[in-house]
Amino acid sequence: MNNISDIEIRRDAEQMVLDLLSAINEKDFATAREFVWDNFTFEGVLGRRDGADAYFADLPRMNMNYSVLQSFARGLDVCVLSNLRIGDKKEIFCCSWYKLRQGKIASLRVLFDPRPLLAN
């Protein structure tokens, strides 16, 4: 019988999210896509995407880069506090909540102040 501790589950979940963000920062979207389920959902302040293909289709044009400030996990939930840069816009502070299920990322909810992105 395989007995995995809660600490190991949290560490693996947190590392998976950090690996996803690293792949996104490197513009390696094929690798990033491997970390999420096909029915992955994204919910943010500017919209929602249902399905991994819809989410990853937007990433190249958004030119996002995460500068991770802090990350922590509780079970299969991972929170990342970061400075997020989208294109040539000013960095914005962002809080991301990732929920994992059966070894992959199932959903992402993101909160930030969108005003810097909407400014001319």
C-alpha positions as CSV (number, residue, x, y, z in Angstrom):
1,M,0.0,0.0,0.0
2,N,1.3,3.4,-1.0
3,N,1.1,5.9,1.9
4,I,1.7,9.4,0.7
5,S,1.8,12.1,3.4
6,D,-0.1,15.4,3.2
7,I,3.2,17.2,3.0
8,E,4.2,15.2,-0.1
9,I,0.8,15.9,-1.7
10,R,1.2,19.7,-1.1
11,R,4.8,19.8,-2.3
12,D,3.9,17.9,-5.5
13,A,0.9,20.1,-6.2
14,E,2.8,23.3,-5.5
15,Q,5.7,22.1,-7.7
16,M,3.4,21.2,-10.6
17,V,1.9,24.8,-10.6
18,L,5.4,26.3,-10.4
19,D,6.4,24.1,-13.4
20,L,3.4,25.3,-15.3
21,L,4.3,28.9,-14.7
22,S,7.9,28.3,-15.7
23,A,6.7,26.7,-19.0
24,I,4.4,29.7,-19.6
25,N,7.2,32.2,-18.9
26,E,9.4,30.3,-21.4
27,K,6.6,30.3,-24.0
28,D,6.7,26.5,-24.0
29,F,2.9,26.1,-24.3
30,A,3.1,22.5,-25.3
31,T,4.8,21.6,-22.0
32,A,2.5,23.8,-20.1
33,R,-0.6,22.2,-21.6
34,E,0.5,18.8,-20.3
35,F,0.0,20.0,-16.7
36,V,-3.8,20.6,-17.1
37,W,-6.9,18.5,-17.8
38,D,-8.7,18.9,-21.1
39,N,-11.7,20.3,-19.3
40,F,-9.6,22.8,-17.4
41,T,-11.5,26.0,-16.5
42,F,-10.1,29.5,-16.1
43,E,-12.0,32.3,-14.4
44,G,-10.5,35.8,-14.2
45,V,-11.5,39.4,-13.8
46,L,-11.6,39.9,-17.6
47,G,-13.3,36.7,-18.6
48,R,-13.6,32.9,-18.5
49,R,-12.3,30.1,-20.6
50,D,-13.8,26.6,-20.6
51,G,-11.4,24.0,-21.8
52,A,-7.6,23.8,-21.9
53,D,-7.5,24.4,-25.7
54,A,-9.4,27.7,-25.3
55,Y,-7.2,28.9,-22.5
56,F,-3.9,28.0,-24.2
57,A,-5.1,29.5,-27.5
58,D,-5.0,32.9,-25.8
59,L,-1.6,32.7,-24.2
60,P,0.7,33.4,-27.1
61,R,-1.0,36.7,-28.0
62,M,-1.1,37.8,-24.3
63,N,2.6,37.4,-23.8
64,M,2.3,36.8,-20.1
65,N,5.2,36.5,-17.6
66,Y,4.9,35.6,-14.0
67,S,7.3,36.8,-11.3
68,V,6.4,34.5,-8.4
69,L,6.6,36.2,-5.0
70,Q,5.2,33.4,-2.9
71,S,3.4,30.1,-3.3
72,F,1.8,27.8,-0.8
73,A,-0.5,24.7,-0.9
74,R,-3.2,23.2,1.2
75,G,-3.9,19.7,0.0
76,L,-4.6,19.9,-3.7
77,D,-5.2,23.7,-3.7
78,V,-2.3,26.0,-4.6
79,C,-2.1,29.7,-4.2
80,V,0.5,31.8,-6.0
81,L,1.1,35.5,-5.3
82,S,2.9,37.1,-8.2
83,N,3.7,40.1,-10.2
84,L,2.1,39.5,-13.6
85,R,3.2,41.3,-16.8
86,I,0.9,41.0,-19.9
87,G,2.6,42.3,-23.0
88,D,4.2,45.7,-22.5
89,K,1.8,46.7,-19.8
90,K,2.9,47.6,-16.2
91,E,3.4,44.7,-13.8
92,I,0.3,44.0,-11.7
93,F,0.0,42.1,-8.4
94,C,-1.9,39.0,-8.9
95,C,-3.4,36.2,-6.8
96,S,-3.9,32.8,-8.5
97,W,-5.8,29.8,-7.0
98,Y,-5.1,26.5,-8.7
99,K,-7.2,23.4,-7.9
100,L,-5.7,20.0,-8.8
101,R,-7.4,16.7,-9.3
102,Q,-5.9,13.3,-10.0
103,G,-2.4,14.6,-10.8
104,K,-3.3,17.5,-13.1
105,I,-4.5,21.1,-12.8
106,A,-8.3,21.2,-13.0
107,S,-9.0,24.9,-12.6
108,L,-7.5,28.4,-12.1
109,R,-9.1,31.5,-10.6
110,V,-7.2,34.8,-10.8
111,L,-7.7,38.1,-9.0
112,F,-6.0,41.4,-9.8
113,D,-6.8,45.0,-10.4
114,P,-7.4,45.2,-14.2
115,R,-7.1,49.0,-14.5
116,P,-3.5,49.1,-15.6
117,L,-4.3,46.7,-18.4
118,L,-7.3,48.8,-19.6
119,A,-5.4,52.1,-19.5
120,N,-4.3,53.5,-22.9
